[in-house]
Amino acid sequence: MTIGTSRSELLAHATIGSGFADDVIVNEFETYKVSYNAEAAFCGLLGAACEIAIQRPQLMERLLPTVIDPAHAMGIESAEELIEYAKILIELDASKVTKYRQFSQGGIYYFHQFMSGHLAAIQRFLDTLNALPGA
């Protein structure tokens, strides 16, 4: 995937039966650019990750490091803090015009039903980032 590929292309590739392997989806996600603003990137990446996980739930923990990086840049240090902040962003996102939203109804459902099952992985990735020099 080249930089500049759209969200709709990324999500279409993640659809079951698209012919794209899991590794390709993860590689595309890792290069997907939402924004250079950390909060917007976190919201957009989390929304896309939840969308992908609807079709390919086995990929969520492989997508999480990319989602967590901008959250860490904002100062989030715990999995619980990440979840709580994400809930706020999801509420704010819901107030936007539909075409500008980062979370679909399916993505919101996935987040609320399944994200708490990833708390240990989220904390592990945050701990890794917190241990880096200068963090």
C-alpha positions in Angstrom: 0.0 0.0 0.0 1.3 3.4 -0.8 0.9 6.4 1.4 -2.3 8.1 0.5 -4.4 5.0 0.1 -7.9 5.9 1.3 -9.7 4.5 4.3 -12.3 2.9 2.1 -9.6 1.0 0.2 -8.0 -0.2 3.4 -11.3 -1.4 4.8 -12.3 -3.0 1.4 -9.0 -5.0 1.5 -9.8 -6.2 5.0 -13.2 -7.6 4.0 -13.4 -11.3 4.2 -13.2 -12.8 0.7 -11.3 -9.8 -0.6 -8.3 -12.0 -1.5 -6.0 -10.0 0.7 -4.0 -12.0 3.3 -3.8 -10.9 6.9 -0.2 -9.9 6.6 -1.0 -7.5 3.7 -3.8 -5.9 5.8 -1.5 -5.4 8.8 1.2 -3.9 6.5 -1.3 -1.6 4.9 -2.6 -0.5 8.3 0.9 0.2 9.6 1.4 2.7 6.7 -2.1 4.2 6.7 -1.8 7.9 7.5 -4.8 9.5 9.1 -3.3 12.7 10.5 -0.2 14.2 11.9 -2.2 15.4 14.9 -1.9 12.7 17.6 -5.5 12.9 18.8 -6.9 12.7 15.2 -4.5 9.9 14.4 -5.5 7.9 17.5 -9.2 8.3 16.7 -8.9 7.5 13.0 -6.6 4.5 13.6 -8.7 3.1 16.4 -11.8 3.5 14.2 -10.2 1.8 11.3 -8.8 -1.0 13.5 -12.2 -1.7 15.0 -13.7 -1.8 11.4 -11.0 -4.3 10.4 -11.5 -6.4 13.5 -15.2 -6.8 12.7 -14.1 -8.9 9.7 -10.8 -10.1 11.0 -10.9 -10.2 14.8 -7.6 -12.1 14.9 -5.8 -9.0 13.7 -6.7 -6.6 16.5 -3.6 -7.2 18.6 -1.4 -6.9 15.6 -3.0 -3.5 14.8 -2.8 -2.2 18.3 0.8 -0.9 18.3 0.0 1.5 15.4 -3.1 2.7 17.3 -1.3 3.1 20.6 1.6 5.1 19.3 -0.3 8.4 18.9 -2.1 7.7 22.2 1.2 7.4 23.9 2.4 10.6 22.2 -0.6 12.4 23.9 0.6 11.1 27.3 -1.6 8.1 27.8 0.2 5.6 30.0 -2.3 3.0 31.0 -4.7 0.7 29.1 -7.6 1.9 31.3 -6.8 5.6 30.4 -6.6 4.7 26.7 -10.1 3.0 26.9 -11.6 6.0 28.7 -10.1 8.5 26.4 -11.3 6.5 23.4 -14.9 6.5 24.8 -14.7 10.3 24.8 -13.4 10.5 21.3 -16.1 8.1 20.1 -18.8 10.3 21.6 -17.3 13.4 20.0 -17.0 11.5 16.7 -20.7 10.6 16.7 -21.6 14.3 16.7 -19.8 14.9 13.3 -21.4 14.8 9.9 -21.5 11.1 8.8 -18.9 11.4 6.0 -16.3 12.8 8.5 -16.8 10.2 11.2 -14.0 7.8 12.1 -16.3 5.2 13.8 -19.1 3.4 12.0 -21.8 1.8 14.1 -20.1 -1.5 13.7 -16.8 -0.1 14.8 -18.5 1.4 17.9 -20.1 -1.9 18.7 -16.8 -3.7 18.3 -15.0 -1.2 20.6 -17.6 -1.5 23.4 -18.0 -5.3 23.2 -14.5 -6.5 22.6 -11.8 -3.8 23.4 -11.7 -4.6 27.1 -10.5 -8.1 26.1 -7.3 -6.5 24.8 -6.4 -4.6 28.0 -3.3 -6.7 28.7 -2.0 -6.3 25.2 -2.6 -2.5 25.3 -0.8 -2.2 28.6 2.1 -4.3 27.2 2.5 -2.0 24.2 2.3 1.1 26.4 4.8 -0.3 28.8 7.2 -0.9 25.9 6.8 2.7 24.7 7.2 4.0 28.3 10.5 2.1 28.6 12.1 3.8 25.6 14.7 6.4 26.3 13.2 9.8 26.4 9.7 8.5 27.0 
